[in-house]
């Protein structure tokens, strides 16, 4: 019984590999497209250091599609909000 299974396994493997080869030869050629690098717009906004003002500014820019990416301190008393969004 073992002698029957080994040739059958080789037959199945051979047919599978042959079918794969035919599909590769008959199929559409693979063309790799170079992806264009993403472009972004950036905006720097200085805000007053109170929570309500910052929250209002963040909500306004967020609604317009801007994403906050950094909050460095400007003159050590006025934070700068740095936003980015995909350029259209």
N, C-alpha and C positions, 0 to 999 in steps of 0.2 A: 504494500500500500504506500510505503514511503517513496518508492521509485516512481509512482504516478504523480505525486504532489510536486516534486522538485521540477520535472519538465513542464508541468502546467504553470507553475509560478514563473518560470523563465519565459514561457510563451506569453503570459499576461504582461510581464514586464516589457518584453520586446514589442508587443502590439501597442502598449501605452507609449513607449518612447517613440515608436514610428508615427503614431498619431500626433504626438507633440511636435515632432519634426515637420510633419506636413502642415500643421497649423502655423508654425513659425515661418515656413517658407511661403505659404499662401496668404498670410495675414498682412496687414498694412505695415509698412516700415515705421519703425519708431523714430520720431523726430523730437529731439529735445529742444525746447524753446527757452531761450535765455530770458529770465525774468527781469523786468525793469525794476530797479531799486525803488522802494517806496519813498515818496517825498512828503515832507512834513512842513507845516507852518508853525512858527513859534511866536508867543506873545508874552511879554514881561509886564506885569502890572504891580505897581506899588500901592499898598493899601494901608489904612490906619490900623494900628494893632489892637482893635477891639473885636471881640468875637462876632458881634452882630454884623459889622461891616464886612469882615472876612467871609462870613457865611453867605451873605447876600451876593458878594462878588463871585464866590465859588459856584453858587447856584445859577447865576446869570451866564457865566462862561460854560458851565456844564450843559445847560440847556441849548447853547449854541454849538455844541459838539466839541468843545475844548476839553482836554484831559490835563489835570494838574500833574506835573512831573517833578517839581522841586519848589522848596520854600527857603531860599537863602535870605539872610538879613541884609537890607540895604545899608542905611546909615546907623545900624545897630538899634534903631527904634522903629523903623518902618519895614515890615517884611515885604519881600517881593515874591509874587506868585508867578511861577513860570509854567505856561500852558503849552500844549502842542495838539495838533490835529492833522489828519491826513489832508494833503493838498489835493484839490479837485482839478 
